[in-house]
């Protein structure tokens, strides 16, 4: 019999979040200590006020008797006169016949109560501060984990996820989680302790009234449980729709110009309105469920207050409890029932925070790219020599029986064989979807191959760390990317220690220096991914090419690097890239065949396979796929007949 497979259960969001918060043990201990002090001091306040009330009542009644009479004698006299109820009440309070209110004692009680409440407030402030510190530390740690995770997920993760939804998880969901943590940590400890502490004090004051107060507790717990069970899915839908709406907004802002060109404003507005309505419905349901708990808890609290007032009055009349004791008990009952209202009110925010935490944990649980090799790459045939550096790398790239597919049921590249000799330029051409960019992505290990291997100087790139591999390859993508910073910072992105002279030299080689100097601040002009400062798409591409010039790498990848420039600039870049490729193994992906005629090897790809390869003249002489592509680009349309 085969062994039973071992399955691992993923911890619930609550437990997982609890483990993250639990790392701040010292802060949590301080939070608990100040919470206990707050509850204890808050419990002492009503008792002191009740004692002050009894002193005032005893003084007011004591003046009705002659001085020199004992308290017991005064009580017996009242009973003899038929005032048994008043005698029972008087028997529960301290008084001295013939003496009025001892304002000194009352003042001391009130002063003590004031100090107690001030101390309780100070403990509350410290508790709130600790809750804020804990929540921010948890958020800081989660942000670090998310940032680290973003760099570990494979490129295909971002191909499947909408960028707006990922941004919503990193920003909105983390912010919402932080607010929920701060509220729960700041107010959950005190209400939880208050329920236990006040209940103990109430049993000490009057066990009968305490039992009456307990009647409403199961109903309160039931209300909170029902809210939690129903609100969690609603909050999950709310934040899912928030992410979807953010994704739509981000896409519409990024493509605003095309939106205008194709007249899709109405369609975009309708999509936004639909997503906005879904978000509104989900939010209303979630907030309504959590909001309905407050009236229910207030009803139960008022019911509890009425029962205690009635029974407490009867106990005072029976002499079993003082008026001050009933007063204190009423305050205790309020403090006992109030935490249930707090917990019910916080349940909505807590469920919203848990829904956001679940979305954040989904991101943290996303499949990661295969880990890097433990050992650095070693030279082929080196017999265990040390790792090869960029300076002694020749740059001979070999694809050996490489197979790859994005989806298991759809093969893309099967048994591909390709060799790029050191210092040679390999141009990759073909129709859209033929696998040109995929080939480069496999070389850069943006995706992992399914079969075969790719070697550089005989070393399997799978044995290299990704950082080590990519540090040896300069790359210019089809879509130019600039970060928010100066032009000089963007050019020096791949070489942070570059001097201004190095930056200017790279820009000059890429024919970017001329337009940079026409900008208001020259190389200190601020730009971003959208250009800024009037920098066009072609000029942004020149800056990325200058960035590649500055990186001294033995290999180079140009993925449609001239697609966004005009014909004159293209010619200038061709000359510059020819100098850039000197002594480097270069892979050039191009649709414009005029840019790769001088390549050492031209590879024509079709359906994930190499249809043919050779030099420009050789491929034209074969009159095959390359010749047809070339003819399609440069053949002139016949002149139209004039009738």
C-alpha positions as CSV (number, residue, x, y, z in Angstrom):
1,X,0.0,0.0,0.0
2,X,1.4,3.4,-1.0
3,X,1.9,5.8,1.9
4,X,-0.8,8.4,2.4
5,X,0.2,11.8,1.0
6,X,1.1,14.3,3.6
7,X,-1.0,17.5,3.3
8,X,-0.2,20.8,5.0
9,X,-3.0,23.1,6.1
10,X,-2.5,26.7,5.6
11,X,-3.1,28.6,8.8
12,X,-6.2,30.9,8.9
13,X,-5.7,34.6,8.3
14,X,-6.4,35.3,11.9
15,X,-3.8,32.9,13.3
16,X,-1.3,34.0,10.7
17,X,-1.8,37.6,11.5
18,X,-1.6,36.8,15.2
19,X,1.8,35.2,14.6
20,X,3.0,38.4,12.8
21,X,1.7,40.6,15.6
22,X,3.1,38.2,18.2
23,X,6.7,39.1,17.2
24,X,6.3,42.3,19.1
25,X,6.2,40.5,22.5
26,X,7.7,43.2,24.6
27,X,5.3,45.9,23.3
28,X,2.4,43.5,23.7
29,X,3.4,42.8,27.3
30,X,3.5,46.6,28.0
31,X,0.1,46.9,26.2
32,X,-1.3,44.2,28.5
33,X,0.2,45.8,31.6
34,X,-1.2,49.2,30.9
35,X,-4.5,47.6,30.0
36,X,-4.7,45.8,33.3
37,X,-3.9,49.0,35.2
38,X,-6.5,50.9,33.2
39,X,-9.1,48.4,34.1
40,X,-8.1,48.2,37.8
41,X,-8.1,52.0,38.2
42,X,-11.3,52.4,36.3
43,X,-12.9,49.8,38.6
44,X,-11.7,51.7,41.7
45,X,-13.3,54.9,40.5
46,X,-17.0,54.0,40.9
47,X,-16.3,52.4,44.3
48,X,-14.7,55.7,45.6
49,X,-17.6,57.7,44.2
50,X,-20.1,55.3,45.8
51,X,-18.3,55.8,49.2
52,X,-18.6,59.5,48.7
53,X,-22.3,59.2,48.1
54,X,-22.7,57.1,51.2
55,X,-20.9,59.7,53.3
56,X,-23.1,62.5,52.0
57,X,-26.3,60.4,52.6
58,X,-25.1,59.4,56.1
59,X,-24.3,63.0,57.0
60,X,-27.7,64.2,55.7
61,X,-29.5,61.5,57.8
62,X,-27.2,61.9,60.8
63,X,-28.3,65.5,61.4
64,X,-31.9,64.3,62.1
65,X,-30.7,62.7,65.4
66,X,-29.5,64.2,68.6
67,X,-25.8,64.2,69.4
68,X,-24.7,61.6,71.9
69,X,-27.0,58.9,70.5
70,X,-25.3,55.9,69.1
71,X,-25.8,54.8,65.5
72,X,-27.4,51.5,66.7
73,X,-29.7,53.4,69.0
74,X,-30.8,55.7,66.2
75,X,-31.6,52.8,64.0
76,X,-33.6,51.0,66.8
77,X,-35.5,54.2,67.4
78,X,-36.5,54.4,63.8
79,X,-37.7,50.8,63.9
80,X,-39.7,51.5,67.0
81,X,-41.4,54.5,65.3
82,X,-42.4,52.2,62.4
83,X,-39.7,53.4,59.8
84,X,-38.2,50.0,59.2
85,X,-37.2,50.7,55.6
86,X,-35.4,53.9,56.5
87,X,-33.7,52.0,59.3
88,X,-32.5,49.4,56.9
89,X,-31.2,52.1,54.5
90,X,-29.5,53.9,57.4
91,X,-27.9,50.7,58.6
92,X,-26.0,50.4,55.4
93,X,-24.3,53.8,55.5
94,X,-21.7,55.3,57.9
95,X,-23.2,58.1,60.0
96,X,-22.8,59.8,63.4
97,X,-26.0,61.1,65.1
98,X,-26.0,64.9,65.5
99,X,-23.2,65.4,62.9
100,X,-23.8,66.5,59.3
101,X,-21.8,65.7,56.2
102,X,-18.1,65.3,56.7
103,X,-17.0,67.3,53.7
104,X,-13.3,66.6,54.5
105,X,-13.8,62.9,54.0
106,X,-16.0,63.4,51.0
107,X,-13.4,65.7,49.5
108,X,-10.7,63.1,50.1
109,X,-12.8,60.5,48.4
110,X,-13.5,62.8,45.4
111,X,-9.7,63.7,45.2
112,X,-8.8,60.0,45.3
113,X,-11.4,59.3,42.5
114,X,-10.0,62.2,40.4
115,X,-6.4,60.9,40.8
116,X,-7.6,57.4,39.9
117,X,-9.3,58.5,36.7
118,X,-6.3,60.7,35.8
119,X,-4.0,57.7,36.2
120,X,-6.5,55.5,34.2
121,X,-6.5,58.1,31.4
122,X,-2.7,58.2,31.4
123,X,-2.6,54.4,31.2
124,X,-5.0,54.6,28.3
125,X,-2.8,57.1,26.5
126,X,0.3,54.9,26.9
127,X,-1.7,51.9,25.8
128,X,-2.9,53.7,22.6
129,X,0.7,54.8,21.9
130,X,1.9,51.2,22.3
131,X,-0.9,50.0,20.0
132,X,0.2,52.5,17.4
133,X,3.8,51.5,17.6
134,X,3.0,47.8,17.4
135,X,0.6,48.3,14.4
136,X,3.2,50.4,12.6
137,X,6.0,47.9,13.2
138,X,3.8,45.1,11.9
139,X,3.0,47.2,8.8
140,X,6.6,48.0,8.3
141,X,7.5,44.4,8.4
142,X,4.7,43.4,6.1
143,X,5.7,46.2,3.6
144,X,9.3,44.8,3.7
145,X,8.0,41.3,3.1
146,X,5.8,42.4,0.2
147,X,8.6,44.4,-1.4
148,X,10.9,41.4,-1.1
149,X,8.2,39.2,-2.4
150,X,7.7,41.4,-5.5
151,X,11.3,40.7,-6.4
152,X,11.0,36.9,-5.9
153,X,7.8,36.2,-7.9
154,X,8.4,35.2,-11.5
155,X,7.6,37.5,-14.4
156,X,4.5,35.5,-15.3
157,X,2.9,36.5,-12.1
158,X,2.6,40.1,-13.4
159,X,1.5,38.8,-16.7
160,X,-1.6,37.2,-14.9
161,X,-2.3,40.0,-12.4
162,X,-3.6,43.5,-13.1
163,X,-1.1,46.0,-12.0
164,X,-3.8,48.1,-10.4
165,X,-4.9,45.2,-8.2
166,X,-1.3,44.5,-7.1
167,X,-0.9,48.2,-6.2
168,X,-4.1,48.1,-4.3
169,X,-2.9,45.2,-2.2
170,X,0.4,47.0,-1.5
171,X,-1.2,50.3,-0.6
172,X,-4.9,50.3,0.2
173,X,-5.0,46.9,1.8
174,X,-1.9,47.5,3.9
175,X,-3.2,50.9,5.0
176,X,-6.6,49.4,5.9
177,X,-4.9,46.6,7.8
178,X,-2.8,49.1,9.8
179,X,-5.9,51.1,10.8
180,X,-7.7,47.9,11.9
181,X,-4.7,46.7,13.9
182,X,-4.3,50.1,15.6
183,X,-8.0,50.1,16.6
184,X,-8.1,46.5,17.7
185,X,-4.9,46.6,19.7
186,X,-5.8,50.0,21.2
187,X,-9.3,49.1,22.2
188,X,-9.6,45.3,22.2
189,X,-7.4,44.7,25.3
190,X,-9.2,47.1,27.6
191,X,-12.8,45.9,26.7
192,X,-11.7,42.3,27.0
193,X,-10.1,42.9,30.4
194,X,-13.0,45.1,31.4
195,X,-15.5,42.3,30.9
196,X,-13.6,40.0,33.2
197,X,-12.6,42.7,35.7
198,X,-15.9,44.4,36.0
199,X,-17.7,41.0,36.4
200,X,-15.4,40.1,39.3
201,X,-16.0,43.4,41.0
202,X,-19.8,43.1,40.5
203,X,-19.9,39.7,42.1
204,X,-17.9,41.2,45.0
205,X,-20.5,44.0,45.3
206,X,-23.6,42.0,44.8
207,X,-23.8,38.4,43.4
208,X,-27.5,38.8,42.7
209,X,-27.1,41.8,40.5
210,X,-24.1,40.3,38.9
211,X,-26.2,37.3,37.8
212,X,-28.8,39.6,36.4
213,X,-26.0,41.4,34.4
214,X,-24.9,38.0,33.1
215,X,-28.2,37.4,31.5
216,X,-27.5,39.7,28.5
217,X,-23.9,38.4,28.0
218,X,-24.8,35.4,25.8
219,X,-27.1,37.5,23.7
220,X,-24.3,40.0,23.2
221,X,-21.8,37.2,22.2
222,X,-24.4,35.8,19.8
223,X,-24.9,39.2,18.1
224,X,-21.1,39.6,17.6
225,X,-20.7,36.1,16.3
226,X,-23.5,36.6,13.8
227,X,-21.9,39.8,12.6
228,X,-18.5,38.3,12.2
229,X,-19.8,35.3,10.2
230,X,-21.8,37.4,7.8
231,X,-19.5,40.5,7.5
232,X,-16.3,38.7,6.6
233,X,-17.4,37.6,3.0
234,X,-18.9,41.1,2.5
235,X,-15.6,42.8,3.4
236,X,-13.7,40.4,1.3
237,X,-15.9,41.3,-1.7
238,X,-15.5,45.0,-0.9
239,X,-11.7,44.9,-1.0
240,X,-11.7,42.6,-4.1
241,X,-13.9,45.1,-5.9
242,X,-11.6,47.9,-4.7
243,X,-8.6,46.2,-6.3
244,X,-10.5,45.6,-9.6
245,X,-11.7,49.3,-9.7
246,X,-8.1,50.5,-9.0
247,X,-6.9,48.3,-11.8
248,X,-9.4,49.8,-14.2
249,X,-8.6,53.3,-13.2
250,X,-4.8,52.7,-13.5
251,X,-5.3,51.3,-17.0
252,X,-7.5,54.2,-18.1
253,X,-5.0,56.7,-16.8
254,X,-2.1,55.0,-18.5
255,X,-3.9,54.8,-21.8
256,X,-5.8,58.1,-21.6
257,X,-4.5,59.3,-25.0
258,X,-5.6,56.1,-26.8
259,X,-8.9,56.3,-24.9
260,X,-9.5,59.6,-26.5
261,X,-8.3,58.6,-29.9
262,X,-10.6,55.6,-30.2
263,X,-13.6,57.4,-28.6
264,X,-14.0,54.9,-25.8
265,X,-14.8,57.4,-23.1
266,X,-18.4,56.2,-22.8
267,X,-17.3,52.5,-22.6
268,X,-14.7,53.3,-20.0
269,X,-17.3,55.3,-18.0
270,X,-19.7,52.4,-18.1
271,X,-17.1,50.0,-17.0
272,X,-16.2,52.3,-14.2
273,X,-19.8,52.8,-13.2
274,X,-20.4,49.1,-13.1
275,X,-17.3,48.5,-10.9
276,X,-18.2,51.5,-8.7
277,X,-21.7,50.1,-8.2
278,X,-20.4,46.7,-7.3
279,X,-18.0,48.3,-4.8
280,X,-20.8,50.4,-3.4
281,X,-23.1,47.5,-2.9
282,X,-20.4,45.4,-1.2
283,X,-19.5,48.3,1.0
284,X,-23.1,49.1,2.0
285,X,-23.7,45.4,2.9
286,X,-20.5,45.1,4.9
287,X,-21.1,48.4,6.7
288,X,-24.8,47.7,7.3
289,X,-24.0,44.4,8.9
290,X,-21.5,45.8,11.2
291,X,-23.5,49.0,11.9
292,X,-26.6,47.0,12.9
293,X,-24.8,45.7,16.0
294,X,-24.7,49.0,17.7
295,X,-28.5,49.4,18.1
296,X,-28.8,45.8,19.2
297,X,-26.1,46.2,21.8
298,X,-27.6,49.5,23.1
299,X,-30.9,47.7,23.5
300,X,-29.3,44.9,25.5
301,X,-27.4,47.5,27.6
302,X,-30.5,49.5,28.4
303,X,-32.4,46.3,29.3
304,X,-29.6,45.3,31.6
305,X,-29.7,48.8,33.2
306,X,-33.4,48.7,33.9
307,X,-33.2,45.2,35.5
308,X,-30.3,46.3,37.7
309,X,-32.0,49.6,38.7
310,X,-35.2,47.7,39.8
311,X,-33.5,44.9,41.7
312,X,-30.9,47.2,43.1
313,X,-33.6,49.5,44.5
314,X,-35.3,46.5,46.1
315,X,-32.0,45.5,47.7
316,X,-31.5,49.0,49.1
317,X,-35.0,49.0,50.5
318,X,-34.2,45.6,52.1
319,X,-31.0,46.9,53.6
320,X,-28.9,44.4,51.6
321,X,-27.0,47.1,49.7
322,X,-26.2,50.8,50.1
323,X,-27.3,53.6,47.8
324,X,-23.7,54.2,47.0
325,X,-23.3,50.5,46.3
326,X,-26.2,50.6,43.8
327,X,-24.7,53.7,42.2
328,X,-21.3,52.0,41.9
329,X,-23.0,48.8,40.5
330,X,-24.9,50.8,37.9
331,X,-21.5,52.3,36.7
332,X,-20.0,48.8,36.8
333,X,-22.8,47.4,34.7
334,X,-22.3,50.2,32.2
335,X,-18.6,49.5,32.1
336,X,-19.4,45.8,31.8
337,X,-21.8,46.1,28.9
338,X,-19.9,48.9,27.1
339,X,-17.1,46.6,26.0
340,X,-19.6,44.4,24.2
341,X,-20.7,47.5,22.2
342,X,-17.0,48.3,21.6
343,X,-16.4,44.8,20.4
344,X,-19.4,44.8,18.2
345,X,-18.3,48.2,16.7
346,X,-14.8,47.0,16.2
347,X,-15.9,43.7,14.6
348,X,-16.7,45.5,11.4
349,X,-13.2,47.2,11.2
350,X,-11.6,43.9,12.3
351,X,-13.3,42.0,9.6
352,X,-12.3,44.6,7.1
353,X,-8.8,44.4,8.3
354,X,-8.8,40.6,8.1
355,X,-10.1,40.8,4.5
356,X,-7.2,43.1,3.6
357,X,-4.8,40.8,5.4
358,X,-6.0,37.9,3.4
359,X,-5.3,39.7,0.2
360,X,-1.9,40.7,1.4
361,X,-1.1,37.1,2.4
362,X,-2.3,35.9,-1.0
363,X,0.4,38.1,-2.5
364,X,2.9,36.8,0.0
365,X,1.9,33.2,-0.8
366,X,2.2,33.6,-4.6
367,X,4.5,31.0,-6.3
368,X,8.1,32.2,-6.4
369,X,10.6,31.7,-9.0
370,X,13.0,28.8,-8.6
371,X,15.8,29.6,-6.1
372,X,19.2,30.5,-7.3
373,X,21.9,27.9,-7.3
374,X,23.8,27.6,-4.0
375,X,27.2,27.7,-5.7
376,X,28.4,30.3,-8.1
377,X,29.1,29.3,-11.8
378,X,32.4,27.8,-12.6
379,X,34.3,27.8,-15.9
380,X,33.7,24.9,-18.2
381,X,36.5,22.5,-17.9
382,X,38.1,24.5,-15.1
383,X,38.2,21.5,-12.8
384,X,36.6,23.3,-10.0
385,X,38.3,26.6,-10.5
386,X,36.9,29.8,-9.0
387,X,33.9,31.5,-10.4
388,X,34.3,33.4,-13.6
389,X,34.0,37.2,-13.5
390,X,32.7,39.5,-16.2
391,X,36.2,40.5,-17.3
392,X,37.2,36.9,-18.3
393,X,33.8,35.9,-19.8
394,X,34.0,35.3,-23.5
395,X,30.2,35.3,-24.1
396,X,29.7,32.1,-26.1
397,X,25.9,31.4,-25.7
398,X,24.5,28.0,-26.6
399,X,20.8,26.9,-26.6
400,X,20.8,23.1,-26.4
401,X,17.5,21.3,-27.1
402,X,15.6,24.1,-25.3
403,X,11.9,23.6,-24.9
404,X,9.4,26.0,-23.3
405,X,5.7,26.7,-23.1
406,X,3.7,29.3,-21.2
407,X,0.8,27.0,-20.8
408,X,1.3,23.2,-20.4
409,X,-1.2,22.5,-23.3
410,X,0.4,24.9,-25.7
411,X,4.0,24.3,-26.8
412,X,5.9,27.3,-28.0
413,X,9.6,26.4,-28.3
414,X,10.6,22.8,-28.9
415,X,14.1,21.4,-29.1
416,X,15.7,24.7,-30.2
417,X,19.4,24.7,-31.1
418,X,21.3,27.9,-31.4
419,X,24.9,29.1,-30.9
420,X,26.1,32.7,-30.5
421,X,29.9,33.0,-30.8
422,X,31.8,35.4,-28.6
423,X,31.7,39.0,-29.9
424,X,29.1,38.2,-32.6
425,X,25.8,39.8,-33.2
426,X,22.8,37.5,-33.5
427,X,19.7,39.1,-34.9
428,X,16.3,37.4,-34.2
429,X,13.5,38.2,-36.6
430,X,10.1,36.7,-37.4
431,X,6.4,37.4,-37.3
432,X,4.6,38.5,-34.1
433,X,4.3,35.6,-31.7
434,X,7.1,33.6,-33.2
435,X,9.0,33.5,-29.9
436,X,11.6,36.2,-30.5
437,X,11.2,38.0,-27.1
438,X,10.6,34.6,-25.4
439,X,14.1,33.5,-26.5
440,X,15.7,36.5,-24.8
441,X,13.5,36.1,-21.7
442,X,14.8,32.6,-21.4
443,X,18.4,33.8,-21.7
444,X,17.8,36.4,-19.0
445,X,16.0,33.8,-16.8
446,X,12.8,35.8,-16.7
447,X,11.2,32.5,-17.4
448,X,12.7,29.0,-16.7
449,X,13.0,26.5,-19.5
450,X,11.1,23.3,-19.4
451,X,13.8,21.1,-21.0
452,X,17.3,21.4,-22.4
453,X,19.8,24.0,-21.1
454,X,21.3,27.3,-22.0
455,X,25.1,27.8,-21.4
456,X,27.4,30.7,-21.4
457,X,31.0,29.7,-22.0
458,X,29.9,26.1,-21.3
459,X,28.4,27.0,-17.9
460,X,24.7,26.3,-17.5
461,X,23.0,29.5,-16.6
462,X,20.7,27.5,-14.2
463,X,23.8,27.2,-12.0
464,X,24.3,31.0,-11.9
465,X,22.4,33.3,-9.6
466,X,20.0,35.5,-11.5
467,X,21.8,38.7,-10.3
468,X,25.1,37.3,-11.4
469,X,23.8,36.4,-14.8
470,X,21.9,39.6,-15.5
471,X,24.9,41.7,-14.3
472,X,26.7,40.3,-17.4
473,X,24.0,41.3,-19.8
474,X,23.0,44.9,-20.8
475,X,19.5,45.2,-22.0
476,X,17.4,47.8,-23.9
477,X,13.7,47.0,-24.0
478,X,11.1,47.9,-26.6
479,X,9.2,50.0,-24.1
480,X,11.5,52.6,-22.5
481,X,11.3,52.8,-18.7
482,X,12.4,55.8,-16.7
483,X,12.0,56.2,-13.0
484,X,11.3,59.5,-11.2
485,X,14.6,61.3,-10.9
486,X,17.1,63.3,-13.0
487,X,18.2,62.3,-16.4
488,X,21.7,61.7,-15.0
489,X,20.3,59.3,-12.4
490,X,18.4,57.4,-15.0
491,X,21.4,57.0,-17.3
492,X,23.5,55.8,-14.3
493,X,20.8,53.4,-13.1
494,X,22.9,50.3,-14.1
495,X,26.1,51.8,-12.8
496,X,25.4,54.0,-9.7
497,X,29.0,55.0,-9.2
498,X,29.4,56.6,-12.6
499,X,30.8,60.1,-12.8
500,X,29.2,62.9,-14.7
501,X,31.8,62.6,-17.4
502,X,30.9,58.9,-17.9
503,X,27.2,59.8,-18.1
504,X,27.8,62.5,-20.6
505,X,30.0,60.2,-22.7
506,X,27.3,57.5,-22.7
507,X,24.6,60.1,-23.7
508,X,26.9,61.4,-26.5
509,X,27.4,57.9,-27.8
510,X,23.7,57.3,-27.8
511,X,23.1,60.7,-29.5
512,X,21.1,61.9,-26.5
513,X,23.5,64.6,-25.4
514,X,22.2,67.2,-27.8
515,X,18.6,67.1,-26.8
516,X,19.5,66.8,-23.1
517,X,21.4,70.0,-23.2
518,X,18.4,71.8,-24.7
519,X,16.3,71.0,-21.6
520,X,16.0,73.7,-18.9
521,X,18.2,71.9,-16.3
522,X,20.2,69.7,-18.7
523,X,21.2,66.4,-17.1
524,X,19.5,67.5,-13.8
525,X,16.1,67.7,-15.4
526,X,13.5,65.6,-13.6
527,X,11.7,62.9,-15.6
528,X,9.6,59.9,-14.9
529,X,8.0,56.9,-16.7
530,X,5.7,59.2,-18.6
531,X,8.6,61.3,-19.7
532,X,8.0,64.7,-18.1
533,X,9.8,67.9,-19.0
534,X,8.7,67.5,-22.7
535,X,10.7,64.3,-23.3
536,X,9.2,62.3,-26.1
537,X,9.0,58.5,-26.4
538,X,11.9,58.4,-28.8
539,X,14.1,60.6,-26.6
540,X,13.3,58.3,-23.6
541,X,14.5,55.4,-25.7
542,X,17.7,57.2,-26.4
543,X,18.2,57.6,-22.6
544,X,17.7,53.9,-22.1
545,X,20.3,53.2,-24.8
546,X,22.7,55.6,-23.1
547,X,22.1,53.6,-19.9
548,X,23.2,50.4,-21.8
549,X,26.3,52.2,-23.1
550,X,27.3,53.0,-19.5
551,X,27.1,49.3,-18.3
552,X,30.2,47.5,-19.2
553,X,28.8,44.0,-19.8
554,X,30.2,41.3,-22.1
555,X,26.7,40.6,-23.6
556,X,24.0,42.8,-24.8
557,X,20.3,42.4,-25.6
558,X,18.5,45.0,-27.8
559,X,14.7,44.3,-28.0
560,X,13.3,46.5,-30.7
561,X,15.5,49.3,-29.3
562,X,14.8,51.6,-32.3
563,X,11.1,51.1,-32.5
564,X,10.3,54.6,-31.0
565,X,12.7,56.8,-32.9
566,X,12.6,58.5,-36.3
567,X,14.5,57.4,-39.3
568,X,17.4,59.8,-38.9
569,X,17.8,58.9,-35.2
570,X,17.6,55.3,-36.1
571,X,20.6,55.6,-38.4
572,X,22.5,57.4,-35.7
573,X,21.6,54.7,-33.2
574,X,22.6,52.0,-35.7
575,X,26.1,53.5,-35.8
576,X,26.2,53.9,-32.1
577,X,24.9,50.4,-31.4
578,X,27.6,49.0,-33.8
579,X,30.2,50.6,-31.6
580,X,28.3,49.4,-28.5
581,X,28.3,45.8,-29.8
582,X,32.0,45.7,-30.6
583,X,33.6,42.9,-28.6
584,X,30.2,41.9,-27.1
585,X,27.9,39.0,-27.8
586,X,24.7,40.8,-28.8
587,X,21.2,39.6,-29.4
588,X,19.1,42.0,-31.4
589,X,15.4,41.5,-31.8
590,X,14.1,43.6,-34.8
591,X,11.2,44.1,-37.0
592,X,13.0,46.6,-39.2
593,X,15.3,44.3,-41.2
594,X,17.3,47.4,-42.3
595,X,18.7,47.6,-38.8
596,X,20.2,44.1,-38.7
597,X,21.8,43.6,-42.1
598,X,25.3,43.8,-40.6
599,X,24.6,41.1,-38.0
600,X,26.9,38.1,-38.0
601,X,24.0,35.7,-37.8
602,X,20.3,36.3,-38.5
603,X,17.9,33.8,-37.0
604,X,14.4,33.6,-38.5
605,X,11.9,32.2,-36.0
606,X,8.5,30.8,-36.9
607,X,6.1,29.1,-34.4
608,X,8.8,28.8,-31.7
609,X,11.3,27.1,-34.0
610,X,14.3,28.3,-36.1
611,X,13.1,28.4,-39.7
612,X,16.5,29.3,-41.0
613,X,19.7,31.2,-40.0
614,X,22.7,32.7,-41.7
615,X,24.0,36.1,-42.8
616,X,21.9,38.7,-44.6
617,X,23.3,37.8,-48.0
618,X,23.1,34.0,-47.4
619,X,19.4,34.2,-46.4
620,X,18.5,36.4,-49.3
621,X,20.2,33.9,-51.6
622,X,18.1,31.0,-50.2
623,X,14.9,32.8,-51.2
624,X,13.2,31.5,-48.0
625,X,11.4,32.9,-45.1
626,X,13.8,35.8,-44.6
627,X,13.7,36.7,-48.2
628,X,9.9,36.9,-48.1
629,X,10.1,39.1,-44.9
630,X,12.6,41.4,-46.6
631,X,10.6,41.6,-49.8
632,X,7.5,42.4,-47.8
633,X,9.2,45.3,-46.1
634,X,11.0,46.9,-49.0
635,X,8.9,46.0,-52.0
636,X,7.2,49.1,-53.5
637,X,3.5,49.0,-54.2
638,X,2.7,49.2,-57.9
639,X,1.6,52.5,-59.2
640,X,-2.2,52.7,-59.4
641,X,-3.6,52.7,-63.0
642,X,-5.1,55.9,-64.1
643,X,-8.3,55.4,-65.9
